[in-house]
Amino acid sequence: MSVETALGLSAALADQIIDRRWSEWIVSRPALAGADSARLRQWTRTTAVQDANDALYDLAVLAAVDGGDDPDAAMLLAWCLLPAACRLAHELVDVDPAEVDHVVASQVWIEIRSYNWRACTRVTGTICANVRRNVLREWSLDPDRRPKLQVVGLGELLAQLCE
């Protein structure tokens, strides 16, 4: 299982949503017009931070239940935030390997659909921080918990194995 699978996401689905809905969204949320919809997730990571945030904010407004209440926008926003969600699931795999992807995926969905777009404009940081905090709360863990898994470089790993 993966967070992507738990959310029912794929690149093909993201492309379908963009093809079907993007031109409609641009009419109501003009900041989306500046985004490269053909490679949206990559664009959000390589463009100016403010431009990416403006586009993600518009998707968040469309996705929020008290905004546009649009599940397609929520799926596309989840697709854009997927790398951060997968990183979090990887950090927490030691807590519950069987359920971590489901717990992270469900919290991503909750945070996107309940995003407080009236009070907050920093989409990625806010949603990711809320997901992390609430996943840790779900398992009754300290929000300042550091991952137990250690990323080790190949050279360091070989040195440890040869000791």
Residue pairs with C-beta under 8 A, 6 or more apart in sequence:
1 101
1 102
2 86
2 89
2 101
3 82
3 85
3 86
3 89
3 101
3 104
3 105
3 108
4 10
4 82
4 86
5 101
6 101
6 102
6 104
6 105
6 106
7 75
7 78
7 82
7 105
7 108
7 109
8 75
9 75
9 78
9 79
9 82
13 75
13 79
14 40
14 41
14 75
14 76
14 79
17 72
17 75
17 76
18 37
18 38
18 40
18 76
20 72
21 70
21 72
21 73
21 76
22 32
22 37
25 32
25 58
25 59
25 62
25 73
26 32
26 33
28 62
28 68
29 58
29 59
29 61
29 62
31 54
31 55
31 57
31 58
32 55
32 58
32 59
34 51
34 54
34 55
35 43
35 44
35 47
35 51
35 52
35 55
36 42
36 43
36 47
40 55
40 76
40 79
40 80
41 79
41 80
41 82
41 83
43 52
44 52
44 55
44 56
44 80
44 124
45 52
45 83
52 124
53 121
53 122
53 123
53 124
56 77
56 80
56 123
56 124
57 117
57 121
57 123
59 73
59 76
59 77
59 80
59 123
60 67
60 77
60 112
60 115
60 117
60 123
60 127
61 67
61 68
61 117
62 68
62 70
62 73
63 70
63 71
63 73
63 74
63 76
63 77
63 112
63 113
63 115
64 112
64 113
64 114
64 115
64 116
64 117
65 113
65 114
67 115
67 117
74 109
74 112
74 113
77 112
77 123
78 85
78 108
78 109
78 112
81 108
81 112
81 124
81 127
81 128
84 124
84 128
85 104
85 105
85 108
85 128
85 131
88 104
88 128
88 131
88 132
88 135
89 100
89 101
89 104
90 149
91 147
91 149
92 100
92 104
92 135
92 136
92 139
92 147
93 100
93 149
94 147
94 148
94 149
95 139
95 141
96 103
96 139
103 135
103 138
103 139
104 131
104 135
107 130
107 131
107 134
107 135
107 138
108 127
108 131
110 134
111 127
111 130
111 131
111 134
112 127
115 123
115 126
115 127
120 126
132 143
133 143
136 142
136 143
136 145
137 143
152 160
